[in-house]
Amino acid sequence: MDSELWLVRHGATEWSAASRHTSVTDLPLLPEGEQTALGLRERLAGVDFRLVLTSPRQRARRTADLAGFPDAEVTDDLVEWAYGDYEGLTTAQIRESVAGWTVWTHPSPGGETGSAVAARCDRVVTRAREAEGRTLAFAHGHSLRVLAARWLGLPPEDGRLLRLDTATVSVLGFERETPVVLRWNA
């Protein structure tokens, strides 16, 4: 079997529900976020994963636990894009001082660059491909979108083309040796 990388974005938090950029702020899941995370258990049951990884943030770890993977390996490579001075702000709030700002096209003062996020994601891609089977990763909206772009051999900013909702499952794989998206935001 070719390698597959299954991506799960964490359940809803207060800030994700309000579209506030959340990286280092370690928020818990909302009750509805816990419910949707629990709903992942049935969708992932019976799938044989050779490697299960999670971001260290409690929202990702709790999602993994509720989905049936309490022993997921914690890795800093899956933390969310660090937004620096923009932590906790919405895109609309940031655009009040920086016209047209997006995390994909503008710097975040005190935060990470897209290339820094890509370097972390590249390590996850390498591990998943070396696992020779299915890898499951619990993480965050922007970091998972960069991870998908890197799987496909694209620059990190191409993650902007991939919408990703909370508590969804996406699957990356291969078609005739070519990296592809098998399922997205499902």
TORSE-465691 format. One line per 5 residues: number of its first residue (from 1); their letters; for each residue x, y, z of C-alpha. Coordinates in steps of 0.1 Angstrom, whole numbers, plus 5000, padded with zeros to 4 digits. Last residue first. Layout:
NUM = a = X/Y/Z  ...
//
This chain:
186 = anwrl = 4849/5158/5048  4873/5187/5044  4892/5170/5015  4894/5135/5002  4920/5117/4980
181 = vvpte = 4943/5148/4975  4972/5137/4953  5009/5129/4954  5019/5112/4921  5033/5077/4922
176 = refgl = 5004/5063/4901  4978/5081/4922  4991/5088/4957  4977/5098/4991  4963/5127/5011
171 = vsvta = 4931/5123/5032  4911/5149/5049  4889/5145/5079  4869/5173/5095  4866/5184/5132
166 = tdlrl = 4869/5221/5124  4867/5233/5088  4895/5234/5062  4894/5255/5031  4922/5246/5007
161 = lrgde = 4934/5273/4982  4953/5292/5009  4975/5262/5014  4992/5274/4982  5012/5297/5004
156 = pplgl = 5033/5268/5016  5048/5261/4981  5035/5230/4964  5050/5195/4963  5016/5178/4969
151 = wraal = 5025/5167/5004  5038/5203/5010  5004/5218/5001  4987/5194/5024  5010/5203/5053
146 = vrlsh = 5004/5240/5046  4967/5234/5049  4973/5214/5081  4993/5242/5096  4966/5267/5088
141 = ghafa = 4937/5249/5102  4952/5230/5132  4964/5195/5142  4956/5159/5146  4977/5137/5122
136 = ltrge = 4969/5101/5111  4995/5081/5092  4984/5053/5069  5009/5029/5054  5045/5030/5045
131 = aerar = 5057/5048/5077  5085/5064/5056  5059/5085/5037  5043/5097/5069  5077/5106/5085
126 = tvvrd = 5088/5125/5055  5055/5144/5053  5058/5153/5090  5093/5166/5085  5081/5187/5055
121 = craav = 5054/5202/5077  5080/5216/5101  5100/5231/5072  5067/5244/5057  5059/5263/5089
116 = asgte = 5093/5280/5088  5088/5288/5050  5054/5304/5057  5070/5327/5082  5064/5325/5119
111 = ggpsp = 5054/5352/5143  5068/5383/5160  5053/5405/5133  5030/5384/5111  5043/5388/5076
106 = htwvt = 5020/5391/5046  5008/5369/5018  4996/5336/5033  4987/5350/5067  4964/5374/5049
101 = wgavs = 4965/5412/5050  4947/5432/5024  4952/5465/5041  4974/5463/5072  4961/5485/5101
96 = eriqa = 4923/5478/5099  4933/5446/5081  4944/5430/5113  4909/5435/5128  4893/5420/5098
91 = ttlge = 4917/5390/5098  4906/5383/5134  4929/5389/5164  4938/5364/5191  4975/5362/5181
86 = ydgya = 4983/5389/5156  5014/5400/5174  5030/5366/5168  5008/5345/5145  5026/5312/5151
81 = wevld = 5013/5287/5124  4997/5260/5144  5016/5232/5161  5021/5200/5140  5060/5199/5141
76 = dtvea = 5058/5202/5179  5050/5165/5180  5029/5145/5205  5025/5108/5196  4989/5097/5198
71 = dpfga = 4982/5075/5228  4946/5088/5234  4936/5079/5199  4898/5072/5200  4884/5103/5184
66 = ldatr = 4878/5118/5219  4915/5114/5226  4926/5129/5193  4903/5158/5197  4916/5163/5232
61 = rarqr = 4952/5164/5219  4943/5189/5192  4925/5213/5215  4951/5207/5242  4980/5220/5220
56 = pstlv = 5008/5194/5217  5000/5188/5181  4991/5152/5174  5006/5121/5156  4993/5086/5149
51 = lrfdv = 5016/5062/5129  5008/5028/5114  4971/5036/5112  4947/5007/5105  4912/5021/5100
46 = galre = 4887/5002/5120  4873/5032/5138  4881/5065/5121  4846/5076/5112  4831/5061/5144
41 = rlgla = 4856/5081/5165  4851/5113/5145  4818/5119/5162  4836/5124/5195  4854/5153/5179
36 = tqege = 4820/5168/5169  4807/5165/5204  4839/5179/5220  4837/5209/5197  4800/5214/5206
31 = pllpl = 4811/5215/5243  4838/5241/5233  4873/5226/5230  4900/5240/5253  4922/5269/5245
26 = dtvst = 4960/5269/5245  4970/5303/5231  5001/5295/5211  4984/5294/5177  4949/5309/5176
21 = hrsaa = 4939/5335/5150  4903/5346/5158  4876/5334/5135  4849/5336/5163  4842/5298/5163
16 = sweta = 4880/5293/5161  4884/5315/5192  4858/5298/5214  4871/5264/5203  4857/5240/5177
11 = ghrvl = 4871/5205/5172  4907/5199/5160  4915/5195/5123  4920/5159/5113  4945/5150/5085
6 = wlesd = 4950/5115/5071  4983/5109/5054  4984/5080/5031  5015/5059/5021  5012/5035/4992
1 = m = 5000/5000/5000
//
